[in-house]
Amino acid sequence: MSVIKINMKAALSAVSENLKLQGGYEMHKHEKEDKLFMEMDGALFLELPTKEIVEITEGESVIVPKGVEQKPFSPKGVSLVIIEPERN
């Protein structure tokens, strides 16, 4: 396991507004940045290429490293904040 160092000043400048999502996205990846999902209300699911599904519930966060494919979805709807920091 390695440590991930995040420049929070840069990260906070890249904060998306509090987003609402119901349904889902296609499987995709981000080549240049990690993505942090911070769950505010509801449940968000991330399907990975291995078919593993990660559930993120209220108050939890998860970082998806750059280059990792993921398919976010929420059947019942979710409120979340997304931060896309650069890795140092």
Residue pairs with C-beta under 8 A, 6 or more apart in sequence:
4 34
4 63
4 65
4 87
5 87
5 88
6 34
6 85
6 87
6 88
7 85
7 86
7 88
8 85
10 85
10 86
11 36
11 83
11 84
11 85
11 86
12 83
14 83
14 84
14 85
15 81
15 82
15 83
16 81
16 82
16 83
16 84
17 81
18 40
18 79
18 80
18 81
19 79
19 80
19 81
19 82
20 77
20 78
20 79
21 44
21 72
21 73
21 74
21 77
21 78
21 80
22 74
22 75
22 76
22 77
22 78
23 73
23 74
23 75
24 71
24 72
24 73
24 74
25 71
25 72
25 73
26 71
27 47
27 49
27 69
27 70
27 71
28 69
28 70
28 71
29 66
29 67
29 68
29 69
29 70
30 64
30 66
30 67
30 84
31 66
31 67
32 66
32 86
33 66
33 84
33 85
33 86
33 87
34 63
34 64
34 65
34 66
34 84
34 85
34 86
34 87
35 63
35 64
35 66
35 82
35 83
35 84
36 61
36 62
36 63
36 64
36 82
36 83
36 84
36 85
37 44
37 46
37 56
37 61
37 62
37 64
37 72
37 80
37 81
37 82
38 61
38 80
38 81
38 82
38 83
39 56
39 57
39 58
39 59
39 60
39 61
39 78
39 80
40 58
40 78
40 79
40 80
40 81
41 58
41 78
41 79
42 58
42 74
42 76
42 77
42 78
42 79
42 80
43 55
43 56
43 57
43 58
43 74
43 76
43 78
44 55
44 56
44 72
44 73
44 74
44 78
44 80
45 53
45 54
45 55
45 56
45 72
45 73
45 74
46 53
46 54
46 56
46 62
46 64
46 70
46 71
46 72
47 53
47 70
47 71
47 73
48 54
48 68
48 69
48 70
48 71
49 69
54 62
56 62
64 70
65 87
66 87
